[in-house]
């Protein structure tokens, strides 16, 4: 990168990248669990799964909010030579880096179906929903500040995650129209780019 520029990834996109895979892995595992009676029976499994879904979503959505807020407050303006990473590249990097963890989570949820059907899958789906809620919260934060939040790619883990991890020292900010992702990390509509 020329003249000291940095590769930057959108914070909300990194958070949101895991939402859909976790959701679908969890829903598939829970769906398979509906056909397995398990030790506790399906009804108890569904009730336990619903509770785990809510707890998982709430815990994931609320985790590290203070850290995100502190980093957002201290965001420096992105430099002229900083390179903004595309939304698709950021999501692909996260998914490739976490594919084995997703597979292990799916297998663990399938094994858990033998004891408590549906519950493990709904826990995974709840974690995915929690990531989506956290990304939406980040979107509201970005709109309130009128600034999109970015993190240096080299400060993310090797798997492309942890945008509020220990290695992240500060965020960078750009105007609300920068990049190809809307506030919150969703795909930007074409009309918004005009």
HUCOR-V39052 format. One record per backbone hydrogen bond with DSSP energy under -1.0 kcal/mol. CO is the residue of the C=O (numbers start at 1). NH is the residue of the N-H. If there is no record, write none. Layout:
<<CO/NH> <CO/NH>>
This chain:
<<2/5> <6/83> <7/153> <8/85> <9/151> <10/14> <11/15> <12/16> <13/17> <16/19> <18/22> <19/23> <20/24> <21/25> <22/26> <23/27> <24/28> <25/29> <26/30> <27/31> <28/32> <29/33> <30/34> <32/35> <33/36> <41/45> <42/46> <43/47> <44/48> <45/49> <46/50> <47/51> <48/52> <49/53> <50/54> <51/55> <52/56> <53/57> <54/58> <55/59> <56/60> <57/61> <58/62> <59/63> <62/65> <64/68> <65/69> <66/70> <67/71> <68/72> <69/73> <70/74> <72/75> <76/173> <79/82> <83/8> <86/90> <87/91> <88/92> <89/93> <90/94> <91/95> <92/96> <93/97> <94/98> <98/102> <99/103> <100/104> <101/105> <102/106> <103/107> <104/108> <105/109> <106/110> <107/111> <108/112> <109/113> <111/114> <112/115> <112/116> <115/40> <118/122> <119/123> <120/124> <121/125> <122/126> <123/127> <124/128> <125/129> <126/130> <127/131> <128/132> <129/133> <130/134> <131/135> <132/136> <133/137> <134/138> <135/139> <136/140> <137/141> <138/142> <139/143> <140/144> <141/145> <142/146> <142/147> <148/174> <149/11> <150/172> <151/9> <152/155> <153/156> <157/160> <161/157> <162/165> <165/168> <171/76> <172/150> <173/78> <174/148> <175/178> <180/188> <182/185> <186/182> <189/192> <190/193>>
